[in-house]
Amino acid sequence: MGRHHARTYKKLPQAKLLAVVDADEDRAATVADEYNCDFVPSVDALLERYPQVRAVSVAVPTIYHAKAAKPLLAKGVACLVEKPLAATVEEARDLADWAATHNAVLQVGHTERFNPAVRAIMATGIVPRFMEVDRISPMTFRSLDVGVVMDMMIHDLDIVLALARSPLARVDATGVPLLSKHEDVASARLVFESGCVANLTASRLALKTERKLRIFSEDAYVSLDYQKRTAILIRRSDNAQALDDLRTQLEAGADLSAVDYSKIVNVTEMRMDTPSEGPLDMNDPLTAELSSFLDAATGKIAPVVDGQAGFAAVSAAQAVAQAIREHKWQGLGKF
């Protein structure tokens, strides 16, 4: 991800790309040459050579997030730490607290939050009662040091938590390891204190790629396709008369088997496009995310996904993983 961040920063008018940092100096030099910037081998070297640095993306393996970010945050440098914030709940809490203690901006790289379809849904203010999420893809043989929950499901855990706006009350889950030592397929049921329920499925062993979110609220139904960046909205209030007519006919014993329900309801295709700043494509999630991060780093806005949100996503992921470990298979024991 570091290479993608460097490429994107180079295009952003509010940024001046100073350097890339990598212990592998050959790799650092290659990226630096490509994007016409300096390179250094460590965070300490970066701070020594560029004491004026104000914002940094931390895109190292998760186990090194704290080691890389803490010296920067201690100097008041804003950090965008790639998801997940940390490998454990304790580390995530510590990193979020460290940023707060040093009054430094910490944003977590849950890029899916900047998907145009997700932004459109967030803007509606919908209050979910039930959510259903599917995120499946073929095996890429990457990130096998963690299970599919921390690898893939965590994207949706972050979004579900943001939409539910309620503390978790209970988590039930099951998962199966087939190629790796960790779960490669997982299904989780989250129950929130508000009564909202979310069912999430993640698999890295599918034969196709599909990423969908469905939301049911008291007044609306939303269907979102992450991959196509499209979403539709059906509001009860927009279809009240049609639904009343159908109820009346059903109560009268009418045979409606020939009725095409999809032709009756009023379906709204949600507007996805975001105004672009010059040649920039603000509908690209990474471009939108890094632009937003720079606005947070300069005090214009609060981080969209702050340290507390990053901690909450890791906490939920760990709760799902724990529920998987505790799930009992009849006659097979635990794994």
Secondary structure by P-SEA (a helix, b strand, c coil): caaaaaaaaaaccccccccccccaaaaaaaaaaaacccccccaaaaaaaccccccccccccccccccccaaaaaacbbbbccccccccaaaaaaaaaaaaaacbbbbccccccccaaaaaaaaacccccbbbbbbbbcccccccccccccccaaaaaaaaaaaaccccccccbbbbbccccccccbbbbbbccccbbbbbbbbccccbbbbbbbbbcccbbbbbbccccbbbbbbccccaaaaaaaaaaaaaccccccccccccbbbbbcccccccccccccccaaaaaaaaaaaaaaccccccccaaaaaaaaaaaaaaaaaaaaccccccccc
